[in-house]
Amino acid sequence: MKEKKVIVSLKGISKTYDNDVKVVKNIDLDIYEGEFLTILGASGCGKTTTLRMIAGFEDVSSGDICIDGSSVIGVPPYKRQVNTAFQSYALFPHLSVYDNIAYGLKVKKVSKAEIHERVSHMLSLIRLDGYEKRKPAQLSGGQKQRVSIARALINNPKVLLLDEPLGALDLNLRKQMQLELKTMQKKLGITFIYITHDQEEALTMSDRIAVMHKGILEQVCSPKELYMKPKTKYVAEFIGESNIFEGVVKDRNSDNCTVAIESGNILCSGDGYVAGQMVYVCIRPEKVRITRKAGSGNSLPAEIKEQIFTGNMMKHIAVLSNGHEIKIADIASYNDINIGDKVYLEWDAKDAVMIKNPTSPMAENFDTLRGVQ
């Protein structure tokens, strides 16, 4: 198997402002050639600052950034092998679509014949053939964004940086553009580093996702692994919907751990845990089943509190004996479960993901732990 080439390498980069606020904290991250990597996080987590340091618009307080094997610390933005597409489009209103896309090539004094060939190719790629004479004011939001991206791509950068480029579009257009961007990236084979706070957008488009929180990287992996195996409580809560229990490892065998929670004992899958260790347990709503009778494995008594029909799915909210609310998503919920019904909630041990709880000490007395019996 061919080894992946690292095209961008962040080595312990940090950013501290004059008021001693550290917004990016010692980030290490390798980004591969031809990869679609998304940096995902809530507002203020440091994702845009990280992108701006890669682009050269922000200085690095400490650490190093390498692009294609060479450090770019101190290298101005226009000399880096990257281009950036912004949410605001930043098109020249007085120039046509053709001239907006061709602008960077004209600055580099590329021949007219080559400019025409490359702009024509870009217009075909973004599906705007026949629009070359239009001005930005005559375009829709999605068309403007495609022109902005084409202008950034036409210089054949090694890396395209995209700072929430779809944020100004309406929902339907944003979903359409997500698929178009992914298709475009695969055709060109250029590395995309994409910034967003939209988890669905990140899951839809990315080869890998880097989740940021308070200036640090919480987890970097494929969308599927991020959703199915979150490594921190923050990731479990931020990505999709989750049911999260706090408990303590009671014992373990070769297959599973028994975790004591306030409502009883549950079986979970997990390696590297020891008795007495405080943990979180994450169970996705679609992994929870509603039954009328108690089962032999994970089976907690509950009462159905609320139901929401969304067309292709029925969402339930059930309440455990201690008041803990559990979310259930059932795509086949054409059954006789109703609000107020007494039921049991079940799931497989392999679907109960254990997460280390770094803030809690080891527990010694299981029987008195928050009333666990």
GIFEN-V160456 format. One record per residue. N is the residue number from 1. RES is the residue in three letters. PSI is psi in radians with two decimals (* if undefined). Layout:
# GIFEN-V160456
n:N res:RES psi:PSI
n:N res:RES psi:PSI
This chain:
# GIFEN-V160456
n:1 res:MET psi:2.28
n:2 res:LYS psi:2.32
n:3 res:GLU psi:2.40
n:4 res:LYS psi:2.46
n:5 res:LYS psi:2.25
n:6 res:VAL psi:2.13
n:7 res:ILE psi:-0.57
n:8 res:VAL psi:2.28
n:9 res:SER psi:2.10
n:10 res:LEU psi:2.13
n:11 res:LYS psi:1.65
n:12 res:GLY psi:0.65
n:13 res:ILE psi:2.46
n:14 res:SER psi:2.71
n:15 res:LYS psi:2.10
n:16 res:THR psi:2.28
n:17 res:TYR psi:3.03
n:18 res:ASP psi:-0.47
n:19 res:ASN psi:0.32
n:20 res:ASP psi:0.36
n:21 res:VAL psi:2.08
n:22 res:LYS psi:1.88
n:23 res:VAL psi:-0.38
n:24 res:VAL psi:2.28
n:25 res:LYS psi:1.70
n:26 res:ASN psi:1.00
n:27 res:ILE psi:2.27
n:28 res:ASP psi:2.18
n:29 res:LEU psi:2.24
n:30 res:ASP psi:2.29
n:31 res:ILE psi:2.30
n:32 res:TYR psi:2.72
n:33 res:GLU psi:2.30
n:34 res:GLY psi:0.17
n:35 res:GLU psi:2.56
n:36 res:PHE psi:1.74
n:37 res:LEU psi:2.28
n:38 res:THR psi:2.29
n:39 res:ILE psi:2.00
n:40 res:LEU psi:2.39
n:41 res:GLY psi:2.90
n:42 res:ALA psi:2.91
n:43 res:SER psi:2.37
n:44 res:GLY psi:0.11
n:45 res:CYS psi:-0.24
n:46 res:GLY psi:0.06
n:47 res:LYS psi:-0.77
n:48 res:THR psi:-0.64
n:49 res:THR psi:-0.72
n:50 res:THR psi:-0.79
n:51 res:LEU psi:-0.73
n:52 res:ARG psi:-0.54
n:53 res:MET psi:-0.66
n:54 res:ILE psi:-0.72
n:55 res:ALA psi:-0.42
n:56 res:GLY psi:0.10
n:57 res:PHE psi:-0.29
n:58 res:GLU psi:2.46
n:59 res:ASP psi:2.60
n:60 res:VAL psi:2.26
n:61 res:SER psi:-0.66
n:62 res:SER psi:2.77
n:63 res:GLY psi:-3.00
n:64 res:ASP psi:2.59
n:65 res:ILE psi:2.18
n:66 res:CYS psi:2.36
n:67 res:ILE psi:2.12
n:68 res:ASP psi:0.71
n:69 res:GLY psi:-0.10
n:70 res:SER psi:2.40
n:71 res:SER psi:2.42
n:72 res:VAL psi:0.23
n:73 res:ILE psi:2.17
n:74 res:GLY psi:-0.12
n:75 res:VAL psi:2.22
n:76 res:PRO psi:2.76
n:77 res:PRO psi:-0.71
n:78 res:TYR psi:-0.21
n:79 res:LYS psi:-0.01
n:80 res:ARG psi:2.64
n:81 res:GLN psi:0.82
n:82 res:VAL psi:2.70
n:83 res:ASN psi:2.76
n:84 res:THR psi:2.39
n:85 res:ALA psi:2.26
n:86 res:PHE psi:2.87
n:87 res:GLN psi:-0.54
n:88 res:SER psi:0.00
n:89 res:TYR psi:-0.87
n:90 res:ALA psi:0.68
n:91 res:LEU psi:2.66
n:92 res:PHE psi:2.00
n:93 res:PRO psi:-0.45
n:94 res:HIS psi:-0.12
n:95 res:LEU psi:2.63
n:96 res:SER psi:2.98
n:97 res:VAL psi:-0.79
n:98 res:TYR psi:-0.85
n:99 res:ASP psi:-0.54
n:100 res:ASN psi:-0.81
n:101 res:ILE psi:-0.65
n:102 res:ALA psi:-0.15
n:103 res:TYR psi:-0.85
n:104 res:GLY psi:-0.60
n:105 res:LEU psi:-0.65
n:106 res:LYS psi:-0.67
n:107 res:VAL psi:-0.64
n:108 res:LYS psi:0.03
n:109 res:LYS psi:0.70
n:110 res:VAL psi:2.60
n:111 res:SER psi:2.66
n:112 res:LYS psi:-0.66
n:113 res:ALA psi:-0.76
n:114 res:GLU psi:-0.68
n:115 res:ILE psi:-0.82
n:116 res:HIS psi:-0.75
n:117 res:GLU psi:-0.79
n:118 res:ARG psi:-0.67
n:119 res:VAL psi:-0.72
n:120 res:SER psi:-0.71
n:121 res:HIS psi:-0.74
n:122 res:MET psi:-0.72
n:123 res:LEU psi:-0.67
n:124 res:SER psi:-0.72
n:125 res:LEU psi:-0.67
n:126 res:ILE psi:0.12
n:127 res:ARG psi:0.80
n:128 res:LEU psi:0.53
n:129 res:ASP psi:2.36
n:130 res:GLY psi:-0.10
n:131 res:TYR psi:0.08
n:132 res:GLU psi:-0.43
n:133 res:LYS psi:-0.11
n:134 res:ARG psi:2.67
n:135 res:LYS psi:2.77
n:136 res:PRO psi:-0.60
n:137 res:ALA psi:-0.33
n:138 res:GLN psi:0.14
n:139 res:LEU psi:2.70
n:140 res:SER psi:2.98
n:141 res:GLY psi:-0.75
n:142 res:GLY psi:-0.66
n:143 res:GLN psi:-0.71
n:144 res:LYS psi:-0.73
n:145 res:GLN psi:-0.65
n:146 res:ARG psi:-0.66
n:147 res:VAL psi:-0.73
n:148 res:SER psi:-0.75
n:149 res:ILE psi:-0.70
n:150 res:ALA psi:-0.71
n:151 res:ARG psi:-0.65
n:152 res:ALA psi:-0.54
n:153 res:LEU psi:-0.40
n:154 res:ILE psi:-0.37
n:155 res:ASN psi:0.12
n:156 res:ASN psi:0.96
n:157 res:PRO psi:2.71
n:158 res:LYS psi:-0.48
n:159 res:VAL psi:2.34
n:160 res:LEU psi:2.18
n:161 res:LEU psi:2.26
n:162 res:LEU psi:1.99
n:163 res:ASP psi:1.64
n:164 res:GLU psi:0.95
n:165 res:PRO psi:-0.33
n:166 res:LEU psi:0.08
n:167 res:GLY psi:-0.45
n:168 res:ALA psi:-0.02
n:169 res:LEU psi:2.71
n:170 res:ASP psi:2.91
n:171 res:LEU psi:-0.87
n:172 res:ASN psi:-0.73
n:173 res:LEU psi:-0.63
n:174 res:ARG psi:-0.73
n:175 res:LYS psi:-0.69
n:176 res:GLN psi:-0.75
n:177 res:MET psi:-0.52
n:178 res:GLN psi:-0.83
n:179 res:LEU psi:-0.68
n:180 res:GLU psi:-0.73
n:181 res:LEU psi:-0.76
n:182 res:LYS psi:-0.76
n:183 res:THR psi:-0.76
n:184 res:MET psi:-0.75
n:185 res:GLN psi:-0.71
n:186 res:LYS psi:-0.66
n:187 res:LYS psi:-0.72
n:188 res:LEU psi:-0.51
n:189 res:GLY psi:0.30
n:190 res:ILE psi:2.51
n:191 res:THR psi:2.21
n:192 res:PHE psi:2.26
n:193 res:ILE psi:1.98
n:194 res:TYR psi:2.33
n:195 res:ILE psi:2.28
n:196 res:THR psi:2.76
n:197 res:HIS psi:-0.01
n:198 res:ASP psi:1.90
n:199 res:GLN psi:-0.67
n:200 res:GLU psi:-0.70
n:201 res:GLU psi:-0.78
n:202 res:ALA psi:-0.77
n:203 res:LEU psi:-0.61
n:204 res:THR psi:-0.69
n:205 res:MET psi:-0.43
n:206 res:SER psi:2.60
n:207 res:ASP psi:-0.73
n:208 res:ARG psi:2.70
n:209 res:ILE psi:2.33
n:210 res:ALA psi:1.94
n:211 res:VAL psi:2.16
n:212 res:MET psi:2.55
n:213 res:HIS psi:2.09
n:214 res:LYS psi:0.73
n:215 res:GLY psi:-0.01
n:216 res:ILE psi:2.79
n:217 res:LEU psi:2.06
n:218 res:GLU psi:-0.71
n:219 res:GLN psi:2.47
n:220 res:VAL psi:2.05
n:221 res:CYS psi:-3.05
n:222 res:SER psi:2.74
n:223 res:PRO psi:-0.72
n:224 res:LYS psi:-0.80
n:225 res:GLU psi:-0.66
n:226 res:LEU psi:-0.72
n:227 res:TYR psi:-0.75
n:228 res:MET psi:-0.51
n:229 res:LYS psi:1.10
n:230 res:PRO psi:2.46
n:231 res:LYS psi:-0.25
n:232 res:THR psi:2.78
n:233 res:LYS psi:-0.64
n:234 res:TYR psi:-0.80
n:235 res:VAL psi:-0.74
n:236 res:ALA psi:-0.65
n:237 res:GLU psi:-0.56
n:238 res:PHE psi:-0.61
n:239 res:ILE psi:1.88
n:240 res:GLY psi:-2.94
n:241 res:GLU psi:2.55
n:242 res:SER psi:2.65
n:243 res:ASN psi:2.11
n:244 res:ILE psi:2.18
n:245 res:PHE psi:2.61
n:246 res:GLU psi:2.31
n:247 res:GLY psi:-2.90
n:248 res:VAL psi:2.43
n:249 res:VAL psi:2.12
n:250 res:LYS psi:-0.83
n:251 res:ASP psi:3.00
n:252 res:ARG psi:2.67
n:253 res:ASN psi:-2.88
n:254 res:SER psi:-0.39
n:255 res:ASP psi:-0.79
n:256 res:ASN psi:2.89
n:257 res:CYS psi:2.54
n:258 res:THR psi:2.14
n:259 res:VAL psi:2.23
n:260 res:ALA psi:2.11
n:261 res:ILE psi:3.07
n:262 res:GLU psi:-0.49
n:263 res:SER psi:0.02
n:264 res:GLY psi:-2.70
n:265 res:ASN psi:2.44
n:266 res:ILE psi:2.64
n:267 res:LEU psi:2.39
n:268 res:CYS psi:2.74
n:269 res:SER psi:2.53
n:270 res:GLY psi:2.38
n:271 res:ASP psi:2.68
n:272 res:GLY psi:0.22
n:273 res:TYR psi:2.63
n:274 res:VAL psi:2.75
n:275 res:ALA psi:2.38
n:276 res:GLY psi:-0.14
n:277 res:GLN psi:2.29
n:278 res:MET psi:2.34
n:279 res:VAL psi:2.87
n:280 res:TYR psi:2.63
n:281 res:VAL psi:2.19
n:282 res:CYS psi:2.25
n:283 res:ILE psi:2.13
n:284 res:ARG psi:2.54
n:285 res:PRO psi:-0.62
n:286 res:GLU psi:-0.17
n:287 res:LYS psi:-0.13
n:288 res:VAL psi:2.33
n:289 res:ARG psi:2.54
n:290 res:ILE psi:2.22
n:291 res:THR psi:2.85
n:292 res:ARG psi:-0.42
n:293 res:LYS psi:2.62
n:294 res:ALA psi:2.43
n:295 res:GLY psi:-3.10
n:296 res:SER psi:-0.32
n:297 res:GLY psi:-2.24
n:298 res:ASN psi:1.97
n:299 res:SER psi:1.85
n:300 res:LEU psi:2.31
n:301 res:PRO psi:2.48
n:302 res:ALA psi:2.97
n:303 res:GLU psi:2.36
n:304 res:ILE psi:2.12
n:305 res:LYS psi:-0.64
n:306 res:GLU psi:2.62
n:307 res:GLN psi:2.40
n:308 res:ILE psi:2.06
n:309 res:PHE psi:2.17
n:310 res:THR psi:0.24
n:311 res:GLY psi:-1.19
n:312 res:ASN psi:0.07
n:313 res:MET psi:2.58
n:314 res:MET psi:2.16
n:315 res:LYS psi:2.24
n:316 res:HIS psi:2.62
n:317 res:ILE psi:2.11
n:318 res:ALA psi:2.64
n:319 res:VAL psi:2.24
n:320 res:LEU psi:3.04
n:321 res:SER psi:-0.47
n:322 res:ASN psi:0.11
n:323 res:GLY psi:-0.06
n:324 res:HIS psi:2.19
n:325 res:GLU psi:2.38
n:326 res:ILE psi:2.32
n:327 res:LYS psi:2.37
n:328 res:ILE psi:2.33
n:329 res:ALA psi:2.03
n:330 res:ASP psi:1.92
n:331 res:ILE psi:-0.19
n:332 res:ALA psi:0.67
n:333 res:SER psi:1.01
n:334 res:TYR psi:1.00
n:335 res:ASN psi:-2.92
n:336 res:ASP psi:0.47
n:337 res:ILE psi:2.26
n:338 res:ASN psi:2.84
n:339 res:ILE psi:2.35
n:340 res:GLY psi:-0.20
n:341 res:ASP psi:2.48
n:342 res:LYS psi:2.14
n:343 res:VAL psi:-3.13
n:344 res:TYR psi:2.49
n:345 res:LEU psi:2.22
n:346 res:GLU psi:2.70
n:347 res:TRP psi:2.80
n:348 res:ASP psi:2.57
n:349 res:ALA psi:-0.62
n:350 res:LYS psi:-0.32
n:351 res:ASP psi:-0.03
n:352 res:ALA psi:1.79
n:353 res:VAL psi:2.16
n:354 res:MET psi:2.43
n:355 res:ILE psi:2.32
n:356 res:LYS psi:2.47
n:357 res:ASN psi:1.63
n:358 res:PRO psi:-0.20
n:359 res:THR psi:-0.18
n:360 res:SER psi:2.53
n:361 res:PRO psi:2.97
n:362 res:MET psi:2.47
n:363 res:ALA psi:2.51
n:364 res:GLU psi:-0.55
n:365 res:ASN psi:1.77
n:366 res:PHE psi:-0.65
n:367 res:ASP psi:-0.47
n:368 res:THR psi:-0.06
n:369 res:LEU psi:1.84
n:370 res:ARG psi:0.59
n:371 res:GLY psi:0.20
n:372 res:VAL psi:2.32
n:373 res:GLN psi:*
